[in-house]
Amino acid sequence: MKRLLWVIALLVPATAFAQSQKLQGYIMNAGAFGKIRSFCVDTHNLPADQVEVIDHFVSE
């Protein structure tokens, strides 16, 4: 029972930290990027949390 409580106690902050992470990068030509109307993002080799971040970004 003690181990379960420790696992839960450690998972809560880890989950909060993972949710606060954002993808980083830069756009070299913002004007050209703004003209893009369709694109394809290959996420089949990414972990589920990164796929979720990309899906959220794409939906906005």
N, CA, C and O atoms as a Tinker XYZ file with bonds, in Angstrom:
   240  protein
     1  N      0.821000   -1.193000    0.000000    73     2
     2  CA     0.000000    0.000000    0.000000    64     1     3
     3  C      0.868000    1.261000    0.000000    63     2     4     5
     4  O      0.544000    2.247000   -0.661000    81     3
     5  N      1.984000    1.215000    0.756000    73     3     6
     6  CA     2.886000    2.363000    0.798000    64     5     7
     7  C      3.485000    2.648000   -0.576000    63     6     8     9
     8  O      3.619000    3.803000   -0.979000    81     7
     9  N      3.838000    1.594000   -1.283000    73     7    10
    10  CA     4.423000    1.771000   -2.620000    64     9    11
    11  C      3.432000    2.432000   -3.565000    63    10    12    13
    12  O      3.802000    3.303000   -4.352000    81    11
    13  N      2.190000    2.024000   -3.490000    73    11    14
    14  CA     1.167000    2.613000   -4.349000    64    13    15
    15  C      1.031000    4.108000   -4.073000    63    14    16    17
    16  O      0.909000    4.905000   -5.003000    81    15
    17  N      1.052000    4.481000   -2.810000    73    15    18
    18  CA     0.965000    5.897000   -2.465000    64    17    19
    19  C      2.169000    6.677000   -2.981000    63    18    20    21
    20  O      2.023000    7.810000   -3.441000    81    19
    21  N      3.361000    6.076000   -2.907000    73    19    22
    22  CA     4.558000    6.730000   -3.433000    64    21    23
    23  C      4.473000    6.892000   -4.945000    63    22    24    25
    24  O      4.836000    7.936000   -5.486000    81    23
    25  N      3.997000    5.868000   -5.614000    73    23    26
    26  CA     3.862000    5.952000   -7.071000    64    25    27
    27  C      2.894000    7.062000   -7.441000    63    26    28    29
    28  O      3.177000    7.854000   -8.340000    81    27
    29  N      1.765000    7.133000   -6.768000    73    27    30
    30  CA     0.783000    8.180000   -7.047000    64    29    31
    31  C      1.381000    9.557000   -6.741000    63    30    32    33
    32  O      1.195000   10.506000   -7.503000    81    31
    33  N      2.092000    9.653000   -5.630000    73    31    34
    34  CA     2.697000   10.926000   -5.243000    64    33    35
    35  C      3.731000   11.397000   -6.267000    63    34    36    37
    36  O      3.897000   12.600000   -6.466000    81    35
    37  N      4.417000   10.476000   -6.909000    73    35    38
    38  CA     5.421000   10.839000   -7.906000    64    37    39
    39  C      4.806000   11.095000   -9.276000    63    38    40    41
    40  O      5.334000   11.897000  -10.046000    81    39
    41  N      3.715000   10.438000   -9.588000    73    39    42
    42  CA     3.095000   10.602000  -10.903000    64    41    43
    43  C      2.381000   11.944000  -11.061000    63    42    44    45
    44  O      2.379000   12.515000  -12.151000    81    43
    45  N      1.796000   12.434000  -10.024000    73    43    46
    46  CA     1.046000   13.698000  -10.123000    64    45    47
    47  C      1.952000   14.850000  -10.557000    63    46    48    49
    48  O      1.603000   15.542000  -11.513000    81    47
    49  N      3.096000   15.096000   -9.911000    73    47    50
    50  CA     3.966000   16.186000  -10.384000    64    49    51
    51  C      4.551000   15.904000  -11.776000    63    50    52    53
    52  O      4.722000   16.828000  -12.571000    81    51
    53  N      4.853000   14.654000  -12.071000    73    51    54
    54  CA     5.401000   14.320000  -13.382000    64    53    55
    55  C      4.396000   14.619000  -14.480000    63    54    56    57
    56  O      4.769000   15.107000  -15.547000    81    55
    57  N      3.131000   14.333000  -14.229000    73    55    58
    58  CA     2.086000   14.619000  -15.210000    64    57    59
    59  C      1.927000   16.120000  -15.394000    63    58    60    61
    60  O      1.780000   16.590000  -16.522000    81    59
    61  N      1.953000   16.866000  -14.322000    73    59    62
    62  CA     1.829000   18.324000  -14.405000    64    61    63
    63  C      2.997000   18.910000  -15.189000    63    62    64    65
    64  O      2.806000   19.827000  -15.987000    81    63
    65  N      4.202000   18.391000  -14.971000    73    63    66
    66  CA     5.375000   18.874000  -15.705000    64    65    67
    67  C      5.252000   18.561000  -17.184000    63    66    68    69
    68  O      5.560000   19.413000  -18.017000    81    67
    69  N      4.813000   17.371000  -17.529000    73    67    70
    70  CA     4.684000   16.971000  -18.926000    64    69    71
    71  C      3.661000   17.844000  -19.651000    63    70    72    73
    72  O      3.848000   18.163000  -20.825000    81    71
    73  N      2.587000   18.231000  -18.971000    73    71    74
    74  CA     1.571000   19.069000  -19.602000    64    73    75
    75  C      2.073000   20.485000  -19.843000    63    74    76    77
    76  O      1.551000   21.175000  -20.718000    81    75
    77  N      3.068000   20.935000  -19.095000    73    75    78
    78  CA     3.565000   22.291000  -19.252000    64    77    79
    79  C      4.597000   22.419000  -20.370000    63    78    80    81
    80  O      4.953000   23.536000  -20.747000    81    79
    81  N      5.078000   21.313000  -20.902000    73    79    82
    82  CA     6.074000   21.365000  -21.966000    64    81    83
    83  C      5.425000   21.775000  -23.276000    63    82    84    85
    84  O      4.286000   21.406000  -23.563000    81    83
    85  N      6.163000   22.542000  -24.066000    73    83    86
    86  CA     5.674000   22.969000  -25.368000    64    85    87
    87  C      6.751000   22.660000  -26.405000    63    86    88    89
    88  O      7.944000   22.643000  -26.104000    81    87
    89  N      6.298000   22.419000  -27.621000    73    87    90
    90  CA     7.240000   22.227000  -28.708000    64    89    91
    91  C      7.940000   23.542000  -28.991000    63    90    92    93
    92  O      7.338000   24.609000  -28.868000    81    91
    93  N      9.206000   23.473000  -29.367000    73    91    94
    94  CA     9.958000   24.682000  -29.649000    64    93    95
    95  C     10.492000   24.632000  -31.060000    63    94    96    97
    96  O     10.734000   23.554000  -31.603000    81    95
    97  N     10.672000   25.765000  -31.639000    73    95    98
    98  CA    11.208000   25.860000  -32.983000    64    97    99
    99  C     11.039000   27.275000  -33.498000    63    98   100   101
   100  O     10.687000   28.182000  -32.744000    81    99
   101  N     11.287000   27.458000  -34.766000    73    99   102
   102  CA    11.125000   28.777000  -35.349000    64   101   103
   103  C     10.656000   28.634000  -36.786000    63   102   104   105
   104  O     10.824000   27.587000  -37.412000    81   103
   105  N     10.071000   29.694000  -37.291000    73   103   106
   106  CA     9.591000   29.728000  -38.670000    64   105   107
   107  C     10.489000   30.709000  -39.414000    63   106   108   109
   108  O     10.588000   31.877000  -39.038000    81   107
   109  N     11.136000   30.236000  -40.460000    73   107   110
   110  CA    12.084000   31.079000  -41.187000    64   109   111
   111  C     11.386000   32.132000  -42.044000    63   110   112   113
   112  O     11.908000   33.235000  -42.210000    81   111
   113  N     10.213000   31.807000  -42.592000    73   111   114
   114  CA     9.496000   32.744000  -43.446000    64   113   115
   115  C      8.035000   32.753000  -43.012000    63   114   116   117
   116  O      7.238000   31.938000  -43.477000    81   115
   117  N      7.689000   33.674000  -42.125000    73   115   118
   118  CA     6.338000   33.715000  -41.558000    64   117   119
   119  C      5.282000   33.978000  -42.635000    63   118   120   121
   120  O      4.178000   33.440000  -42.554000    81   119
   121  N      5.600000   34.788000  -43.630000    73   119   122
   122  CA     4.653000   35.072000  -44.707000    64   121   123
   123  C      4.311000   33.814000  -45.492000    63   122   124   125
   124  O      3.144000   33.550000  -45.782000    81   123
   125  N      5.330000   33.045000  -45.829000    73   123   126
   126  CA     5.093000   31.794000  -46.564000    64   125   127
   127  C      4.338000   30.800000  -45.699000    63   126   128   129
   128  O      3.458000   30.092000  -46.190000    81   127
   129  N      4.674000   30.740000  -44.418000    73   127   130
   130  CA     3.987000   29.829000  -43.509000    64   129   131
   131  C      2.506000   30.184000  -43.411000    63   130   132   133
   132  O      1.661000   29.291000  -43.342000    81   131
   133  N      2.189000   31.456000  -43.404000    73   131   134
   134  CA     0.806000   31.900000  -43.325000    64   133   135
   135  C     -0.023000   31.531000  -44.535000    63   134   136   137
   136  O     -1.249000   31.465000  -44.446000    81   135
   137  N      0.628000   31.284000  -45.679000    73   135   138
   138  CA    -0.087000   30.933000  -46.907000    64   137   139
   139  C     -0.368000   29.436000  -47.026000    63   138   140   141
   140  O     -1.099000   29.017000  -47.924000    81   139
   141  N      0.189000   28.642000  -46.150000    73   139   142
   142  CA    -0.021000   27.198000  -46.193000    64   141   143
   143  C     -1.467000   26.890000  -45.831000    63   142   144   145
   144  O     -1.964000   27.359000  -44.807000    81   143
   145  N     -2.140000   26.113000  -46.655000    73   143   146
   146  CA    -3.533000   25.747000  -46.408000    64   145   147
   147  C     -3.701000   24.278000  -46.035000    63   146   148   149
   148  O     -4.713000   23.910000  -45.438000    81   147
   149  N     -2.742000   23.442000  -46.373000    73   147   150
   150  CA    -2.815000   22.031000  -45.991000    64   149   151
   151  C     -1.402000   21.512000  -45.755000    63   150   152   153
   152  O     -0.437000   22.008000  -46.336000    81   151
   153  N     -1.301000   20.515000  -44.900000    73   151   154
   154  CA    -0.008000   19.934000  -44.585000    64   153   155
   155  C     -0.217000   18.546000  -44.003000    63   154   156   157
   156  O     -1.330000   18.172000  -43.635000    81   155
   157  N      0.867000   17.794000  -43.927000    73   155   158
   158  CA     0.834000   16.444000  -43.372000    64   157   159
   159  C      1.898000   16.353000  -42.284000    63   158   160   161
   160  O      3.044000   16.747000  -42.497000    81   159
   161  N      1.522000   15.838000  -41.131000    73   159   162
   162  CA     2.461000   15.649000  -40.025000    64   161   163
   163  C      2.494000   14.162000  -39.701000    63   162   164   165
   164  O      1.481000   13.579000  -39.315000    81   163
   165  N      3.653000   13.561000  -39.858000    73   163   166
   166  CA     3.817000   12.138000  -39.578000    64   165   167
   167  C      4.128000   11.963000  -38.096000    63   166   168   169
   168  O      5.214000   12.325000  -37.643000    81   167
   169  N      3.183000   11.412000  -37.341000    73   167   170
   170  CA     3.350000   11.254000  -35.899000    64   169   171
   171  C      3.401000    9.793000  -35.466000    63   170   172   173
   172  O      3.339000    9.508000  -34.270000    81   171
   173  N      3.512000    8.868000  -36.405000    73   171   174
   174  CA     3.391000    7.451000  -36.033000    64   173   175
   175  C      4.550000    6.937000  -35.173000    63   174   176   177
   176  O      4.398000    5.909000  -34.513000    81   175
   177  N      5.687000    7.609000  -35.158000    73   175   178
   178  CA     6.813000    7.165000  -34.321000    64   177   179
   179  C      6.988000    8.001000  -33.056000    63   178   180   181
   180  O      7.965000    7.828000  -32.328000    81   179
   181  N      6.050000    8.900000  -32.793000    73   179   182
   182  CA     6.172000    9.775000  -31.632000    64   181   183
   183  C      5.440000    9.197000  -30.427000    63   182   184   185
   184  O      4.482000    8.439000  -30.581000    81   183
   185  N      5.893000    9.556000  -29.225000    73   183   186
   186  CA     5.162000    9.147000  -28.019000    64   185   187
   187  C      3.788000    9.823000  -27.982000    63   186   188   189
   188  O      3.591000   10.876000  -28.589000    81   187
   189  N      2.862000    9.223000  -27.281000    73   187   190
   190  CA     1.477000    9.704000  -27.249000    64   189   191
   191  C      1.369000   11.140000  -26.751000    63   190   192   193
   192  O      0.536000   11.895000  -27.253000    81   191
   193  N      2.191000   11.542000  -25.772000    73   191   194
   194  CA     2.087000   12.911000  -25.260000    64   193   195
   195  C      2.503000   13.943000  -26.302000    63   194   196   197
   196  O      1.939000   15.036000  -26.345000    81   195
   197  N      3.484000   13.610000  -27.144000    73   195   198
   198  CA     3.898000   14.529000  -28.196000    64   197   199
   199  C      2.856000   14.591000  -29.309000    63   198   200   201
   200  O      2.632000   15.652000  -29.892000    81   199
   201  N      2.223000   13.469000  -29.603000    73   199   202
   202  CA     1.149000   13.449000  -30.599000    64   201   203
   203  C      0.009000   14.342000  -30.135000    63   202   204   205
   204  O     -0.576000   15.075000  -30.933000    81   203
   205  N     -0.306000   14.282000  -28.858000    73   203   206
   206  CA    -1.391000   15.112000  -28.308000    64   205   207
   207  C     -1.071000   16.597000  -28.454000    63   206   208   209
   208  O     -1.948000   17.388000  -28.803000    81   207
   209  N      0.178000   16.983000  -28.191000    73   207   210
   210  CA     0.584000   18.389000  -28.332000    64   209   211
   211  C      0.454000   18.833000  -29.783000    63   210   212   213
   212  O     -0.042000   19.925000  -30.057000    81   211
   213  N      0.896000   17.995000  -30.708000    73   211   214
   214  CA     0.811000   18.329000  -32.131000    64   213   215
   215  C     -0.650000   18.421000  -32.558000    63   214   216   217
   216  O     -1.021000   19.350000  -33.276000    81   215
   217  N     -1.475000   17.490000  -32.138000    73   215   218
   218  CA    -2.898000   17.526000  -32.477000    64   217   219
   219  C     -3.555000   18.810000  -31.960000    63   218   220   221
   220  O     -4.381000   19.411000  -32.648000    81   219
   221  N     -3.188000   19.219000  -30.757000    73   219   222
   222  CA    -3.729000   20.455000  -30.195000    64   221   223
   223  C     -3.288000   21.668000  -31.013000    63   222   224   225
   224  O     -4.092000   22.556000  -31.294000    81   223
   225  N     -2.016000   21.703000  -31.391000    73   223   226
   226  CA    -1.489000   22.802000  -32.192000    64   225   227
   227  C     -2.193000   22.880000  -33.543000    63   226   228   229
   228  O     -2.575000   23.964000  -33.985000    81   227
   229  N     -2.364000   21.749000  -34.188000    73   227   230
   230  CA    -2.963000   21.710000  -35.512000    64   229   231
   231  C     -4.434000   22.122000  -35.463000    63   230   232   233
   232  O     -4.937000   22.737000  -36.404000    81   231
   233  N     -5.119000   21.789000  -34.379000    73   231   234
   234  CA    -6.550000   22.091000  -34.302000    64   233   235
   235  C     -6.833000   23.572000  -34.059000    63   234   236   237
   236  O     -7.959000   24.023000  -34.270000    81   235
   237  N     -5.834000   24.336000  -33.620000    73   235   238
   238  CA    -6.070000   25.762000  -33.348000    64   237   239
   239  C     -5.982000   26.604000  -34.585000    63   238   240
   240  O     -6.158000   27.821000  -34.518000    81   239
